[in-house]
Amino acid sequence: MNQKQSSRDVILDAAEKVFATFGYEGASMREIATESGISQALLHYHFQNKDNLYEEIFARRARVINGYRAQLLDELFLDGRKPELEDVLEVMFGPASDALGSSTQSEAFTQMVSALVSSGDERSRALMIRHYDPIARKFMDAFLKLEEPKLSQEEAAWAYLFAHSTRMQIYAHTGRPERLTGKPFTESRRRKVKANAIRYTAAGIRALHAS
């Protein structure tokens, strides 16, 4: 165990890897205990059950990532500034590692978020409402404040949803980009794809408003 980490953080880091690999249903407290090197008794002491542990993973990361993005959005509009649509999308499309300070920390969590977004069960829906709808609404508000394009509330909601879907394709480690392009998805290529995705999404949002 890293001396700077509490046993609680060690458990959460290990649980991220297990949930990312096996999903909620496939993950077990026993597997998480093994991955963390911490006894099941201590696991249950800190989190009581798998549901609580699963939610705390999202709560812990969302506080940091969403707080970081919210601050960047606020800075874009500081002192009455009027940013471009691309500026807002740059904040949205930034990797989670910018907020967490480590790409290794963000990979497993990104996989968990991808699974959460695509799930329609009650647990996933409740987690989205608690931990992700607030930052979604902040991005919608940012879209609504822009001078161009002038979006309606409904258009701002779809702009966020379309943009978020595009963003997930960049960071979800599914192997699909490699299969379809026939090229390794390196970090330098990911940065280029991110820039293209922002241009693509901005054009789509403007076309959405014009339709």
C-alpha positions as CSV (number, residue, x, y, z in Angstrom):
1,M,0.0,0.0,0.0
2,N,1.2,3.5,-0.8
3,Q,2.0,5.2,2.5
4,K,0.3,8.4,1.2
5,Q,-3.0,6.5,0.5
6,S,-5.6,5.5,3.1
7,S,-6.9,2.0,3.0
8,R,-10.2,3.5,1.8
9,D,-8.5,5.0,-1.3
10,V,-6.6,1.8,-2.0
11,I,-9.9,-0.1,-1.9
12,L,-11.5,2.5,-4.3
13,D,-8.6,2.3,-6.7
14,A,-8.8,-1.5,-6.8
15,A,-12.6,-1.5,-7.1
16,E,-12.4,0.7,-10.1
17,K,-10.2,-1.9,-11.9
18,V,-12.5,-4.7,-10.9
19,F,-15.7,-3.0,-11.9
20,A,-14.2,-1.8,-15.2
21,T,-13.1,-5.3,-16.0
22,F,-16.2,-7.3,-14.9
23,G,-19.0,-4.8,-14.7
24,Y,-21.2,-4.3,-11.7
25,E,-22.8,-7.7,-11.8
26,G,-19.6,-9.6,-12.4
27,A,-17.6,-7.8,-9.7
28,S,-17.4,-9.3,-6.3
29,M,-16.3,-8.0,-2.9
30,R,-13.9,-11.0,-2.7
31,E,-12.3,-10.0,-6.0
32,I,-11.9,-6.4,-4.9
33,A,-10.4,-7.5,-1.6
34,T,-7.9,-9.6,-3.5
35,E,-7.0,-6.8,-5.9
36,S,-6.6,-4.3,-3.1
37,G,-4.7,-6.6,-0.7
38,I,-7.1,-5.6,2.0
39,S,-9.3,-8.0,3.9
40,Q,-13.0,-8.4,3.1
41,A,-13.8,-7.4,6.7
42,L,-12.1,-4.0,6.2
43,L,-13.9,-3.6,2.9
44,H,-17.2,-4.1,4.6
45,Y,-16.2,-1.8,7.5
46,H,-15.5,1.1,5.1
47,F,-18.4,0.5,2.6
48,Q,-20.8,-2.0,4.1
49,N,-21.8,-3.5,0.7
50,K,-21.1,-3.4,-3.1
51,D,-23.7,-0.8,-3.8
52,N,-22.1,1.7,-1.5
53,L,-18.7,1.0,-2.8
54,Y,-19.8,1.4,-6.4
55,E,-21.5,4.7,-5.8
56,E,-18.5,6.1,-3.8
57,I,-16.2,5.5,-6.8
58,F,-18.4,7.8,-8.9
59,A,-18.8,10.3,-6.1
60,R,-15.1,10.5,-5.5
61,R,-14.1,11.0,-9.2
62,A,-17.0,13.2,-10.1
63,R,-16.2,15.7,-7.4
64,V,-12.8,16.2,-8.8
65,I,-13.5,16.0,-12.6
66,N,-16.7,17.9,-12.6
67,G,-15.3,20.6,-10.2
68,Y,-12.4,21.0,-12.5
69,R,-14.6,21.4,-15.6
70,A,-17.0,23.7,-13.8
71,Q,-14.1,26.0,-12.9
72,L,-12.8,26.1,-16.5
73,L,-16.3,27.0,-17.7
74,D,-16.6,29.8,-15.2
75,E,-13.3,31.2,-16.3
76,L,-14.4,31.3,-19.9
77,F,-17.2,33.7,-19.0
78,L,-15.2,35.7,-16.4
79,D,-15.6,39.5,-16.5
80,G,-18.4,39.3,-19.2
81,R,-16.3,37.4,-21.7
82,K,-18.0,35.7,-24.7
83,P,-16.2,32.5,-25.6
84,E,-16.6,30.6,-28.8
85,L,-18.6,27.4,-29.0
86,E,-15.2,25.6,-29.6
87,D,-13.9,27.0,-26.3
88,V,-16.7,25.3,-24.4
89,L,-16.3,22.1,-26.3
90,E,-12.5,22.2,-25.5
91,V,-13.4,22.1,-21.8
92,M,-15.9,19.3,-22.4
93,F,-13.6,17.2,-24.5
94,G,-10.6,17.4,-22.2
95,P,-9.4,14.1,-20.8
96,A,-10.3,13.1,-17.3
97,S,-6.6,12.8,-16.6
98,D,-6.3,16.6,-16.8
99,A,-8.4,16.8,-13.6
100,L,-7.0,13.7,-11.9
101,G,-3.4,14.3,-12.8
102,S,-2.9,10.7,-14.1
103,S,-3.9,8.8,-17.2
104,T,-3.7,5.5,-15.3
105,Q,-6.2,6.7,-12.7
106,S,-8.6,7.8,-15.4
107,E,-8.7,4.7,-17.7
108,A,-10.6,2.3,-15.5
109,F,-13.0,5.0,-14.4
110,T,-13.6,6.1,-18.0
111,Q,-14.6,2.5,-18.7
112,M,-17.0,2.6,-15.8
113,V,-18.6,5.8,-17.0
114,S,-19.0,4.4,-20.5
115,A,-20.9,1.4,-19.0
116,L,-23.0,3.7,-16.8
117,V,-24.1,6.0,-19.7
118,S,-25.2,3.0,-21.8
119,S,-27.1,1.3,-19.0
120,G,-30.8,1.9,-18.4
121,D,-31.2,0.2,-15.1
122,E,-32.4,2.1,-12.0
123,R,-29.1,2.1,-10.3
124,S,-27.3,3.7,-13.3
125,R,-30.1,6.2,-13.8
126,A,-29.9,7.3,-10.1
127,L,-26.1,7.7,-10.3
128,M,-26.3,9.8,-13.5
129,I,-28.9,12.1,-11.9
130,R,-26.8,12.6,-8.8
131,H,-23.3,12.9,-10.2
132,Y,-23.6,13.9,-13.9
133,D,-26.8,15.8,-14.5
134,P,-25.5,18.8,-12.6
135,I,-22.4,19.2,-14.8
136,A,-24.5,18.5,-17.9
137,R,-26.8,21.4,-17.0
138,K,-23.7,23.6,-16.5
139,F,-22.5,22.9,-20.0
140,M,-26.1,23.5,-21.3
141,D,-26.1,26.9,-19.5
142,A,-22.7,27.6,-21.2
143,F,-24.2,26.8,-24.6
144,L,-27.2,29.1,-23.9
145,K,-24.9,32.0,-23.0
146,L,-23.0,31.9,-26.3
147,E,-23.6,34.7,-28.8
148,E,-23.4,32.2,-31.6
149,P,-25.2,29.9,-32.1
150,K,-28.2,31.1,-30.2
151,L,-29.7,27.9,-28.9
152,S,-33.1,27.1,-27.3
153,Q,-33.2,25.1,-24.1
154,E,-34.1,21.9,-26.0
155,E,-31.3,22.5,-28.6
156,A,-28.8,23.1,-25.7
157,A,-29.8,19.7,-24.2
158,W,-29.3,17.9,-27.5
159,A,-26.1,19.7,-28.1
160,Y,-24.8,18.4,-24.8
161,L,-26.0,14.8,-25.5
162,F,-24.5,14.7,-29.0
163,A,-21.3,16.2,-27.8
164,H,-21.0,13.8,-24.9
165,S,-21.6,10.8,-27.2
166,T,-18.8,11.9,-29.5
167,R,-16.5,12.5,-26.6
168,M,-17.1,9.0,-25.2
169,Q,-15.8,7.5,-28.5
170,I,-12.5,9.2,-28.0
171,Y,-11.8,8.0,-24.5
172,A,-13.6,4.6,-24.1
173,H,-10.9,1.9,-24.4
174,T,-12.9,-0.5,-26.5
175,G,-10.4,-1.2,-29.2
176,R,-13.0,-0.3,-31.9
177,P,-11.1,2.7,-33.3
178,E,-8.1,0.4,-33.9
179,R,-10.3,-2.2,-35.6
180,L,-12.1,0.2,-37.9
181,T,-9.2,2.4,-38.8
182,G,-6.5,-0.3,-38.9
183,K,-4.2,2.0,-37.0
184,P,-3.0,2.1,-33.3
185,F,-4.9,4.7,-31.3
186,T,-1.8,6.4,-29.7
187,E,-2.0,9.4,-27.5
188,S,-0.8,11.7,-30.4
189,R,-3.5,10.3,-32.6
190,R,-6.1,10.7,-29.8
191,R,-5.1,14.4,-29.6
192,K,-5.6,14.8,-33.3
193,V,-9.0,13.0,-33.2
194,K,-10.0,15.2,-30.3
195,A,-9.3,18.4,-32.3
196,N,-11.3,17.0,-35.3
197,A,-14.1,15.9,-33.0
198,I,-14.5,19.4,-31.6
199,R,-14.7,20.9,-35.1
200,Y,-17.2,18.2,-36.1
201,T,-19.3,18.7,-33.0
202,A,-19.3,22.5,-33.3
203,A,-20.5,22.3,-36.9
204,G,-23.2,19.8,-35.9
205,I,-24.4,22.1,-33.1
206,R,-24.6,25.0,-35.5
207,A,-26.5,22.9,-38.0
208,L,-28.8,21.8,-35.3
209,H,-29.7,25.4,-34.5
210,A,-30.1,26.3,-38.2
211,S,-32.5,23.4,-39.0
